[in-house]
């Protein structure tokens, strides 16, 4: 993907509230998170690879595996909208495969998007936060980051590493009014889970104490809290949104 910014502002609206960047806001959890910030009056931008965006979200096409593209997108956001106060690093991919069959490419691709891509976005966003002496960084992890998942050595590794990233950021930047936390969703109602066979869905739900999948809005609500003033003293935390699936992990 190129790093050509493609702003998509809501018609007739002027920037208000904070400037929030949500990566991967075209679908799934990221889309709902972006919609929630828009509804709260924030100015929301996304780095994304394509697709329709929610109303009011400013889109900047960039591949998070390309540092120059990430830097250019953030420069565009800062020029068009203002300093970034909140970053929600949500963009991610899966390449599920059993360990013995997993190729280097399948492992490296997932790590480059989910972990290194997150690092690239956090590194760039943190520059303005450090100058402003305030900021919220929310990394979207997964229950399998600590719970594990068969066929997901690559994905689990990438999500587990986000915990160390958030805690290291907290050690570095906690004294500058910047927090960094991980939200760890379990099974969520998305197109991906909807496509699972009914028997498989039933099996998964039987392992969840809540007995159901989460809605994307339930995940977005926790992200919104962590980005709020109310969570100013919460940093380096891992917040599960998994209906009790990963308790103790």
Secondary structure, DSSP 8 states (H G I E B T S, - for coil): ----B-----TT----S-EEEETTTTSHHHHHHHHHHHHTT-EEEEEESSS---TTEEEEE--TT-HHHHHHHHHHHHHHT----EEEE---------GGG--HHHHHHHHIIIIIHHHHHHHHHHHHHHHHT-EEEEEE--THHHH--TT-HHHHHHHHHHHHHHHHHHHHHGGGTEEEEEEEE-SB-SHHHHTS-HHHHHHHHHTSTTSS-B-HHHHHHHHHHHTSGGGTT--S-EEEESTTTTTT-
